[in-house]
Amino acid sequence: MIKNIKKRKCSAFTLVEMSVVLFIISLLILLMLPNIAAQRKNAMKINKQALQTELNTQAQLYLSDKNVQSVSLDDLTKAHYLTKEQYEMIKREGLTIQVDE
């Protein structure tokens, strides 16, 4: 019986091994966080540009369809050229209509 107990080997991680693994994982996270923040800023910038393009396109379409000289954000929303969600995002971003005449 004593021989069986001595032959058994423990296959668990030691405290040092666990500490090394946690250190490596922490280091990888610290290296990735600045890149993730930069990518988020870049995505927000691209989204704003796309929203501005959509606003300008819809304004030009409205001017062409209605044969008028000017258009407001409210006009586009009332005529269903923009959705309520787009209207709210445009207001939040502070975008303005930029139509080439």
C-alpha positions, -999 to 999 in steps of 0.1 A, spaced: 0 0 0 28 24 8 44 16 -26 13 28 -45 13 62 -27 49 69 -35 46 61 -72 17 86 -77 30 119 -92 12 152 -88 5 168 -122 -9 201 -109 7 235 -117 30 251 -92 25 286 -79 55 298 -99 42 283 -131 8 299 -125 24 333 -118 44 331 -150 13 323 -170 -7 352 -154 22 376 -160 24 367 -197 -14 371 -201 -13 404 -184 16 416 -206 -3 406 -238 -34 425 -226 -13 456 -219 1 454 -253 -33 451 -270 -52 478 -252 -37 508 -269 -43 492 -303 -80 485 -295 -85 521 -284 -70 534 -316 -91 511 -337 -122 523 -319 -114 559 -326 -107 551 -363 -141 533 -366 -159 562 -351 -142 586 -375 -152 564 -405 -187 562 -392 -189 600 -390 -176 604 -425 -201 578 -438 -230 596 -421 -219 630 -436 -218 614 -470 -253 599 -465 -266 633 -454 -251 651 -484 -264 625 -508 -299 626 -494 -299 664 -495 -289 664 -532 -316 638 -539 -342 659 -521 -332 691 -540 -334 672 -573 -367 655 -566 -385 686 -551 -368 711 -575 -360 735 -546 -329 756 -538 -324 747 -501 -332 720 -477 -330 715 -440 -324 685 -418 -361 687 -407 -372 687 -443 -352 655 -450 -367 638 -420 -403 648 -427 -400 637 -463 -385 603 -451 -351 608 -468 -336 602 -433 -347 579 -405 -352 591 -370 -321 573 -360 -300 590 -387 -315 624 -376 -305 618 -340 -270 607 -349 -265 637 -372 -277 661 -345 -254 643 -319 -224 646 -342 -231 682 -351 -231 675 -389 -244 700 -414 -256 697 -450 -228 704 -475 -243 704 -510 -222 714 -540 -241 738 -561 
